[in-house]
Structure formats: structure tokens, C-alpha cells
């Protein structure tokens, strides 16, 4: 896979450098470990650069209108970093219902670079996961373990690439 902590840190750092003042990391309740690690990475950026009050993690469904509305009023983020692109797509629809514009009011970013990411309006800033490379690494490791069953298990991390699109760019009003 990828190092999700590093990827979360890289995306949060990107959003701060793109002009975000307050970032909300949105993950679903009972989120998978990969999403939790992305949130941890974003929190490392926050604490490492003295931005302690400028990033929070919100555990909510992205289509929970009342939770998102309440969060917008209390924390007032100008960027959302979602656990994955599907969550970002759902959140985009919720923001539209709340008359919150992307990226004019809030920047939006996700992870995975799924096929709908460039088709969203505006196109979604995301972290591209090298799925083919991951599959190849797993396959090669499996072949190695079949050839030598005594090989220890191993964790292999490939690089994820940031894909900058319009949802993660601040627009001048």
C-alpha cells in the first residue's frame, strides 16, 4: 500500500500552503485504519508547524446535513480533507445543499484518485494511489513467499502522488 500517515501529512501541508487557515479532516465513524492514519498524518502537520487550533478531525457521515452545518458554524473550516474520494463526493453534494461553494468558500481534497475525481465540479484534488504497483508488489511478494515459505512478512509502501485540481485551489473573489 502507501504510507497513509505520510500521505495525510502531505495533503494537509498542501492545503495549508494553498491558503487553508482551518482544515477539517472528515472521516466516517468506525473508519478503516487507512483513513484514521491519514487523519493522524494531518494532525502531525498541525502540531509540527504550530497550527494546533487550525485542524480538527470530524467523525461524521458526509451526507449528514445537520452535522456538517453545525461543524461549519462552530469550527468554520475553509478546507476539508476527506478520508477518500467517495466521501469527498458525498460531502460536495452536502456542501452544495448548504450553499457552500467549492473552492471559493472551502477547499476540498480526497484520497485514491478514483475515476470520478476529475469529473466532479470542480475537479477533485486528491492523492493518487498506485494501484497497479501495489498489486504487482503484492503478487511478487506472494511468489517469493511461495518459493521460500520462511520469508518473514513485510510491509511495502509505494509513493502516492498528489494530484492538484481545482477543488484544492483558492480562488480570488
N, C-alpha and C positions, 0 to 999 in steps of 0.2 A: 504494500500500500504506500501511502505517503505519510510523512510525519505531520499529523494533524495539528499538533501544538505549534510547530513552526509555520504551518500554513495559516493558522488562525492569527498568529502574531504578524505575519507578513501582510495579511489582508487588513488588519486593524491599523497597522503602521501606514499602509497605503491610504486608507480613508482619512486618518489624521493629517497626513501630508497633503491630501487633496482638499483639505479645508474643513473636515468634520471637527466640530467642537465637542459634541457629545454623541457617543456611539452606544447603541443598544445591540447586544448580541441576542438574537431571538432563536431559541431552541424549544422544541416541543417538550412537554412533560414526559419524563421517562425516556429522554433522548438517548440514542445509541452512543456508545463510548466515543466514536469518531467525532460526533457533534460536541460532546462535552469537552473533548480535548481541543477542539477548535476554539471554544469559549475560553478554556484555560490559557491558550496561547494569546488570545486577545487581551486577557487580563494581565499577562506578563508584560505586554507592551505598555499597558496603562500604568502599572506600578513601576516599570523601569524608566519611565520618562516623566514622572511626577504628574500624571494625569489621573490621580486616584478617584476624583469625583466625576470624571468625564466618560466613564464607561460602566455600563451595568449589563447584567445578564437577565433576560426576561424569559421565564419558562411559561409559555402560553401557546395555544393553537394560533396559527397565523390568520385564521378567519374569525377569531373571537373578537367581534366588533367592540364590545364593551371593554375588554381587557386592553386592547390596542388604544382605544380612545382615552381610557384612564391613564395609560402609560405616557401617551403623548402629552397629556395635560400636566402630569406630575414631574416627569423627568425631562421632557422637552428635547428629545434627541434630534439631531439633524443628519443622522446616518443610522441605518440598520444593517447589521451583518447577520445573515441567516445561516442556520446550520447546513442547508443545502439549497440548490436552485429551486426545487419544488416548493419549499417553504417560502422562498422569496417570491415566487409566482403567486402563491396564495396571499401573501402579505401585500403584494402590489395591488391586488383586487380590493383588499380591505382598505388600504390607504386611499384608493380611488373613491370608495364609498364614503370615506371620511373627508373627501375633498382635499387630501394632502397630495401635493404634486411631487413626482419623482423626475429629476433630481432637484428641482427648484426649492422645495421645502425640506426634503430628506433624500440623501443618497441611499442607494440600495445595492447590496452585494450578496453573493451566494457562493456555493462551492459545487463542483462537479462538472460544470460546463456541459450540461445536458442539451439536447438538440433544441429545446425551446428557448434557451438563454438568449441567443442572438435575435430571436423572433419577437421577444417581449417588447413592449413600448414603454419606455425606451429600452433598447437592448441592455441586457444584464451584465454588469461587471461581475466576474466570477473567478474562481481558481480552477484551472483545467487539471483534471486528474488523468494521468497517462494510463488509461485502462488497458490498452494493448500491451504496454510494457509491464504492467502489473501481472497480467495473465501469463506473459512469457516468462517472467521471473518465477512465478509460482510453478509453472509447468517444468522449467529447468530444475528447480529445487526438488520437485517431486521425482523427476528422473534420477537425480543424484541420490536421493534417499532410497529409491528402489534399488539402485546399483550398490549402495552402501547403507544398509539399514541402521548402522551405528552412528551415522552422522547426526549431530545434535540439531534440534530445531533452531531456526534462525528467523530473525525479523529483518526484512529487507524493505528499505524505504527508497522510493524513487522521488525525483523532484516534481513538484507541482508548479505550474506556470500561471502567473496572474494574467488574466485576460481583461484589459481595460475596455469598457464600453460606456455608453452614455449615462447609464444609471448611477455610475460611481464618479461622475464628474460634476463639480459645482458649476452651475450656470449663473452668469451675472444677470441680475434682474433689472 
